[in-house]
Every structure is written in C-alpha cells, then in structure tokens.
Amino acid sequence: MKFASEFRDPALARSLLAAIAARADEIGATRARPLHIMEICGGHTHAIFRYGLDRLVHEGIEFIHGPGCPVCVLPMGRVDECIAIAERPEVIFTTFGDAMRVPGARGSLLQAKARGADIRMVYSPLDALEIARRNPAREVVFFGLGFETTTPSTALSIQQAAREELFNFSVFCNHITVPEPIRALLDDPDMRLDGFIGPGHVSMVIGIHAYDFVARDYSKPLVVAGFEPTDLLQSVLMVLDQIAEGRSVIENQYARVVPEHGNPVSLAAIADVYERRPSFEWRGLGEIDASGLRIRETYAAFDAERKFGIGYGAPAAPRQEPEGCACGAVMTGRIKPPACPQFGRGCTPEMPLGALMVSSEGACAAYWQYAGARGLAAE
C-alpha cells in the first residue's frame, strides 16, 4: 500500500531494532532494570501491540501506557451526566460511537438508548448540526469529547451554528488537553519515567512546543511519533539516543504530518470558542488544573451545561468505580491491564466494567485484541 508500506518495511524494522538493542546495551538497560518509555496516545498503544513491538524491542525497554484515550480518562460522573441529558424527552443526544458503551454508574449510553432515550451515533459534529436543522422542535446535543485532535471540529461546528442562529443545537463539552496530565504524571513521586513518545494527532494541531516543559523542567526526552511500526521504532531510538548522550529535548519524528507550530486555523477556532476550566477531573488522576476546556460566554447559547444546568458547578454525588476495576491504575501506567483482577474475567469487551476495555484507543482493548491469551497470562 503506497505511503504505508514504506513505513512497514521489515528490513528497516530489523535495522532499527538492532540499533535500539545496541543503544540499550550501551545505556545498561536490562530486564531487571528497564528504561520506562511512556506513549501518551492510545493509537500508539494499539500499534505497539498490533505489530508486536513490545516483544521485538530489547528486553531492557518497557512501554508504559499513559492517559492517551480521552474516552477512558472521562470520569464516570460525566457519563452519568450525558445520560441525564439524553433522557430528557425534548433531547436528541448525539455522540461518537466509541462513547456509546462506556459504563457510568447508571449504565452506558447504549443502555439508556435501549431504555428509550433518543441517542444517535454520528461521525462528526456536522452530522449533529444537520440533525438540528431537520428537527427544529427538538434540542440536539453533541457530546464534545476528545483531546486537541477533535476539539477544532467541535469549535467550527459551534461557530457554524452561531452563524445560522441554530439555537436548538448545543455541545456538552468534555474536551481536554494533553500537556497538563503529562506534567501531573511527572510531578508524581511514585512514577518512574525515562522518556516519552509524544502523540502524533494531537501535535498536528498544537505543534511540538507545547511539550517544551518536559525537557526544560523535568530533563526528560520526548519524541513526537507517527503510527506505523518503523515510526515508533525510530522514535524509541531517538529517545534512547538522547538518554545515551545526556540530552533532553523535544524532537519531531512525525515531521511529514506535524508542523512545528501546529495548525493555525484549528488553533484560532479553539481560541475563539473555548476557554480553560480552572480544573477538570481525570479518571485515575483526579482534578488537574487547567486541563479541560469550556465554551466561552460568547457562545453560551450553544453550551449544554448552561442550557440544562448540569455538569461542573452543579451538585453531584460521588461515584465509586466498580469493585475490582483498576482502570485508574492502568490509565496512569502504574499497572498493565492483565494485572487488573477483572481483566478478561469480570471485564470483557462484551461485558465491560471500564472504559479501557471498550474504547477504540483503550489499553485493555489493545491487550485483549492483539495480545490474546498471552495478555491474559501476562504478569
């Protein structure tokens, strides 16, 4: 396949693996004392397992799976708030498909749909806009969810709704940002991280300088990476090169897609529509300062939180994770999915307890889909 096969070349992969092994030996990395490299993006996690990179790299390299799945880091309370909005008789609730089966305390959106709520899967917020045009007597709510990758499309849809004065359209905004949880992880004294594989799609929007603090303040290397096997292997090698040479900088392996300063059109739309929340709750990480976005007062008519009096600022009962569910520990890289007592037993893709098993970018889903029996048997 043109433009993909070049990055899946076995000979190139073997040469990169050999170079990684040589660097790891030079650094002194071993199975007993490995280098911990965290990938931030769920797409990278799935690629690592799809191509077996976790087994192919030197035994002194351990991949740590970070909070790179926006569906997975959403706390249960926000899922419950989605359901509360969706169950209102005047509402048509629209969402991306990977959020349909994420469980909250009151079940999932899919279960709410089965109970009679008008919940529809869409591929874009523009689909939700079209539903609003066709149903002027109904309130159409879009579940705005994702990192900086999907934030611009929601912002552009809100701008379009404002131009059309389509006031029966609103967004339940749960957009979050990547750099802030990286800082939270680095501030955690219990986390041992030697370097980062930075997210490719997010960086396509925000550029690479949003991560400068990783090298400047924490002396850790970060390499923004693509999603093909040789992209990831080259990125690991670039991280090892920095460690071996005593350097800590931000590098861009994915330069064919990621511009240094990001996408100016996307960044302008984000700045126009959103402002930072003082803090936002992340599953497994708790409240993180300035890590979430909310809709500006200028576009208040399109803010579902204001329209329905729900969300941040509204009273909410504490939600407990299901008994035995270790999503938070997996999401923050403290344990691997098979170490969760429910993995493959009480929690499967057919009957999930946590979001990591059902999201297309979830670490548990990656282990289940690609690791199979070895994932279940892993220590």
N, C-alpha and C positions, 0 to 999 in steps of 0.2 A: 504494500500500500504506500503510494508516494507520500512523502512528507511524514511518514510514521516509521516505515521500515528502516530508514537511516538511523533512527534512534533505538532500534531493537536489534542491531547488528550483533550476532553472537561473538564475532572476533573482537569487536570493540569492547564488548562487555567483559570478555576474558582479560583483555589488557588492563582495563580499569580495575578489575578485581585483583589482579596481580599487583598493581600499583598501590591499591588500598592495603593489601597484605604487607607489602614492604614498609609502607609508612607506619602501619600499626605496630609492626615489629620494632621499627626504629624508636617509636614513642614508648614502647614497653607495655602495650595493651595486651591483656590476656583474658581468658575466660573467667578467671578468678577476680581479675581487676580490670573490667572492661571500660572503654570510653562510652559515655552515655550521650547519644545524639538524639535530640527530640525533633520529630517532624510535627509541625503545627497544623498541617492541613489533613483532613480526613481523606481527601483524594490521594495524597501521598501514602497514607496508611494502607489503603486498598491496593495501590500499585505495588508497594513493598511485598504484600502477600500474594498478589496475583502473579508476580514474576519470581517469587521465592527468594527475594533479595535478603531476607532475614537469615536464610540458611546459606546463601552463597558468599556473603561477606566474611571477612576474617572473624574468628571466634572472639576476638577482643573488642568487637563493635556491637553494642546493644542499642537497638532502636527503642526509644521511649515515645509512646503515643500521647501527644498533647491534646489540649482542648480545641481541636480543629474542626468540630462538627457543630454548626450553630443550632441545629435541631436538638442535639444531645445535651448541650450546656444550658438549654432553657429549663428553668425550674418548673416543677410540677404545678405550682400555683398559676403560672401563666397559661398552661394548657387548660386548667380549670376555668380561667377567665375567658379563654376562647370559647369554651363550651357554654358558659353563661351567656355570652353574646349570641352565639349561634342558636340557642334555644328560644330566643325571643321570636314571637310569631311574625314580626314585621321584617325580620332579617334574612337575607341570603348571605351565608358565610362562605367565602372562597379562600382556598389555600393550595399551596403546592402539595403534591401527592405524598412526599416523604414525611409530612407532618400529620397525615391522617391517622396513623396507627400509634403515635407516641402516647403512652399512657400518662394520665394525670390521676389525681385522687378520685375523680368521678368518671374514670374510664377515658377513652380516646374520642377524638372527633368522629372516627368511623362508627364507634358505638353510639355516639349521640345522633349521628345520621340515621342509624338503624332504629333509634327511638322516635324519629320523626322530624328532627331538625333539618332545615334546608341547607345542606353543606355540599359545596360543589368543588371538585378539583379543577384547577386551572394551571396553565403552563406559564402564564405571565400576568402581571397586574393589569396589562392592557386587556386581557380576557375579562377580568373583573370589571373594568371600565365599560366594556361592551355589554355585559350583563346589566349594569346600572342603567345604561341608555335604554335597554329593552324593557326594563322593569321600573318605570319612574315612580310607581306607588310603593316600592319596597326599598328598604335600606340594604345596600350591598356593602359588605365589609370584606376587605382583603387582609389576610394575615401576613403582615410585613415581617419577614423573618430572614435572617442571614447576616453574614459579615459584609464587609465593604464591597464584596463582589456583586451582591444583589441589591444593595442599597440604592445605587443610581436609578435602576429601573423603577423602583417604587417612587423615588423622588420625581422622576419625569412624569409618572402617571398622576401624581398629585398635582403637579403643575398643569397638566392637560385637563384634569377635572376642574381646576380653578378657571382656566380659560373658557371652558364650556359651561361654567356655573352648574356643574353636575353635583348638586349638594346631597343627593342620596347615596353618594359614594364616600367611603371613609376607609382609613387604614388603622388596624390595630398594630401599632409599631413596636416591634421587638428586635430592631436592627442593633447589632453590637459590633464592637471594634476589636481588632486583633492585638495591637501593641500592648494594651493595658493588661490583659491576662498574662502575657509574657513577663511583664515586669512583676506581677504578683507571684508568679512561679519562681522567678529569680530571687525575690525577697524572702521566699520560704526557706528557712534554715534546714529543713529536712529534705529538700530537693538537691540532688547532685546531678548537674548537667554540665557537659563539657562543650557543647555546641548545638547549633540549631540548623535544621533545614527549613527555610522560610517558605511561606505559602506563595504559590505562583499566581493564582487567580486574584487573590486579594491585592497582591503587589502590582498587578496590571492596572488597578485603579489608583492605589495610593503611592506607587513608586517604592523605592528602596530606602529612602532617608527616614521614613517613619520608624525604622529599627535602629537608627544610629545609637540610641541609648544603650542597646545591648552590648555593643563593643566599647562605647565610651565609659559607661558607668559600671559595667559588670565584667569587662575584659573577656567576653565570650564571642567566638566567631559565629556569624550567621550567613548562610548562603541561600539566596532565593533560588528555588529549583523548579524545573519543569516536571512533567508527569510520566515520561517514558523511562524505561529501565536505565538506559545509559545517562539520562538526565540526572536521575537520583544517584547513580554510582559516581558520576563526575562530581556531584555536589558533596557527597561524602568525602571524596578525595580532597576537594578544595577545603573542607573543614579540617581534615587531618593535616593538610599542608600548613594551614595557619597554626595549628597546635604545635606541630613539629618545629616550626620556625619562630614560635613565640609571638605570633601576631594575633590581633583581634580586630577584624574589620568586617564591614558588610559588603558582600560580593553578590553579583548577579549572574548566575549561571543561565538563567532563562531570558537572556537579553533579546532573543528573537521575538519575544512577546511582551516582556515587561520593560516599559520605559523608565528611565532613572527617576523622573519626577512625576510619574503617574499619568493619568488621563485627565486633561484639564476640563473637558466638557462634563465628565462624571463628577469631578471634584466641585465644580461650580454648582451643579444641581444639588449635590449633598449639602453644600454650604447654604444654599438658598432655602431649602425646605426644612433642614434639621438643625437642632442644637444639642449639646451634650446634656445628658441627665447628670445630676450630681453623683449618682451611683446606680449600679444595676446588679441584680442578683444573678450569679452564675451557678449552675449545678456543680457541686463539688468544690467550688472556690468561694462561695458566699458573695457578699457585696463587694464590688470592685469600683473604685472611684472613676468617674468619667468614662465608663466603658460601654455605655448604652446611648442611643440616640432617641430623641423625642421630636415631635413635629412642632415647628415654631408657631407662635401666636398668629402670625400672618396667615397660616393655613389651618387655623383652629377648626374651621368648619368641616375639615376632612380628617379630623383626629377622632378615632373611635373611642379612645379613653375619655376624652371630654364629652363626646356625644352621649355615651352610655353610662358615664360616671363609674368607670371600672378601671382597674389597673393601679399603677403607682399613685399613692395618695389616698386610695380608697381602703377601708378596713378589710383585712384578710386574715383568715385563720391559718396558723402554721400547718404545713403539710409535711408528713413524715414519708420517707422513702419506704417502699415495700420491704418487709422483713427479709434480710439476707441480700438485698440488692446492693451491689458495690459500684454503681455507676460513677459516683463521685470520685472514688479512688482510682478507677480505670481512667476517667477523663483527665485526671491530673497527673497521670503517669506513675502513680505510686504502686500500682499492681498491673499485671497483664490480665486480659479478660478471663483466661482459664482459671485464674486464682479466685475469681468470684465464685462463691459456693453455689450460686444459682445458674451459672453458665452451662448451657446445654442440658440442664436438668429442669429447674423450675422456670427458666427463661430461655425460650427458643424463638425463632422468627415467627412461628405460628402462634405462640402464646407468650409475647414479650412482657417482662416486668419493667424494663428500662428502655430508654430511647436508643441506646447504643446498639441494641440488637436489631432495630427496625430501620434506622436511618440509613440512607444510601452511603453516608460517609462515616458511619459509626464504627468504632474499633471492634466491638464484639461481632458486628455483622461481617467485618473483614476476616476475623479469625474463623467464624463459622463457615463462611462461603469458600474461603481459599485454603484454610489450614485443615479443615475437616477433622478427622479422628486425631491427628497429631495435635491440633489445637486443644481438643478436649483432654488429651492425655498430658499436655504440657504442664510443667511445674510452675 
